[in-house]
Amino acid sequence: MNTICTFLSLLLLTGLPVKDSARWLVEKTSSLAISGRTNISSFTCGIPGYTEPDTITFTQSGQAIALHGTMRLPVTGFDCHNKLMTADLRKTLRADRYPELVIRLIDLERLPGAQSGTQNIKSGEQNIEGCVEITLAGISRKFEIDYKIQQSTTGSVTLTGARSICFTDFNLKPPTRMAGLVKVNDALNILFTLNLKKL
């Protein structure tokens, strides 16, 4: 487990009293994208919408902010805008056996709106670190993640998380085509955007 994940998890296990809790609806406009490179070009594969009626709960306990919420995304929903690449990605991710990519939100270093950290005053955008657990092809891994949080004048929140991962983190072999002439690099960038509405 990474350093920040370890520190925040320990804070959440101290049994300090809960100060505040809020529930947010994950709206259908939320999305996820994976981008990477082959030895000849780059590619992006995405799931453009989120149909599950899920909620995320922010709970402050002591100094740590726990997140309770899970995104379950169908691997067959990935579209790489190239039929062969899409089929290769789904096969590599073992969509027939493990049909979902799961992102479990764990915690944040602080609540959105707090004064510490980096903030773009003009756009109202904040940078906050946190932790997620990603489950892919039956393997779960915890990662530190960089969030950008933007609050609108109507009270809704956009939570954007970015993280570099590798196929091999999940015991997967990067796909190849044309007898190995086209090879996908091990490293991938994952980007998810959660549009949240307070309940």
N, C-alpha and C positions, 0 to 999 in steps of 0.2 A: 504494500500500500504506500502511496506517496506521502510526503511529509505533511502537507496541508491536510490531506484526507485524514491522516492519523491524528493530528492535533485537534481538528474539529470533531472527529468521532469521540475522542476522549472527553472533550468538553460536554458533549451530549450525554455521555454515560455517567456524569458526576451526580446526577439526581437533583440538580438545581431546579427551583420552581419555574413553571412555565409562566412567562410574562404576558404573552400575546399570541393569538392564533388567527389566521385568516385563510379562507378558501377561495380559490380562483378556478374558473372554468377554462379549459383548453379549447379554444375556438377552432372551427374547421379550416380556417385559413392558415393554420400552423403547417410547417413543412420540414422536410429533411433532405439534405443533399450530401452525396459522397463524391469527391473529386480525386483524381490521381493522374498518373502519367504512364504511358507505354514507352518503349524505346524509340518511338517515332512521333508521338503526339500526346496531347492531354485529353482528358475526358471528364464529364460530369454526369452522374446518375442521380435522379431525384425521385422523391415521392412528394408530389405537389400539394397534397391536401391531407387532412387528418380527420377521419370520420368518427372516431371513438368519442363518446361523451365523458371524457375523463376530467378529473379535477386535481389541482395541486394545492396542498396545504403548507403554508409557511408558519412555523412555530418557533418562537424565540424562547430559549431555555438558557439562562445565564448569558454568556457571551456568544454562544453559537446559535445559528439559525438552521433548524432542521427543515428539510423539504420532504414531503410525503406525496409522491406522485410517480406514475409510471407511464411511459409512452410505449405502446405495442404497435409496431409497424409491420405490415405484410411485406416479406422479401419479394414476393411476386409483384408488388406495386412499384418496384424500381423501374425507371425508364431511363435508358442511356442515350436515347435519340438515335440509336443504331441497333437494328434487330439482332445482329450477331453478338455485339458487345453486351446487350441486355441479357441474352440467353446465357452467355458465358458467365456473367456476374451472378445470375441466379443459380447457375449450376455450381459455381465456386462456393457460394454461401450455403449450399445444400438446402435449397428452398423446399425440396420435396420432403426432407426429414425434419428440418427446423424452419417452419414457415414464418417465424416472427423474428424481427430485430427488436430487442427490448432495451430501452433506456430508462433506468431507475434514478430519479433525482434524489440526492442524499442530503446535501447541505450547502450553505453559503457562508462566506466569512462575515457577512453583516447584512442587515436588512436594506433593500432598495430605499434610497432617499437619505441614508445616513451621510454624514458630512465627510467621513474619511474616504480615502481612495481617490482614484482619478475620475474626474467628471468634466465633460464638455459642456460648459455653461450655455453656449449658444443653442445646442441641440437638446440639452437636457439628458444626454446619454451618459451613463455611468459604466465603469469597468469594475467587475467584481469577480473574485475567484470562488470556486466551489468544487464539489465532487459529484461524480456520477458513476453508476455501474452500468456497463454495456454488456449485454448478453447477445452473442452471435454464434450461430452454429453449435449451440449447446454449451459454449464456454463463456464464463462471466469474468470480467476484469474491471477493477476500479481505476478511475483516472481523475487527476486534477483537470479542471476545465476553466477556460476563460469565458466569462459571460459579458455581454453588453446588455444593459437594461435601459429601456427608454419608456418613460411614462407620458401618456398623452393628456391633453387638457380635459378629456372626458373621463379620465380615471383608469382607462385600460393600460395594460403593460405589455411590452414586447420584450421577451427574454430570448436572446440569441446566444447559443453556446457553440464554441469552436474547439476542436481537438484533433491532433494528428494521431492516428493509430496505424497499425500494420496488420496485414493479413495474418502474419505469423503470430501475432498476439493471441489469435484465436485458433491456432493450429491449422491454419488454412494455407494452401499453396496458391500464390498469385496465378491467374489464368494466362494461358498462351494461345496463340493462333498460328495457323499456317506452318505447322510442324516446328513450332518454336521460334519462327522468324519475328513474330510480334509478341513481345513479353510485357506484361503489366508489372510496374514497380511494386515492391512490397508496401511502401508507405502510402497512406490514404489520408485525406483531410475530411473530417466529418463536420457538418454544420447543420444545426437544427434551430428553427425559429418557432418559438411558442408565443402565440398571441393570446393573452390572458384577460379575462373579464372577471372582476370581483363579484362573488356571490353574496 
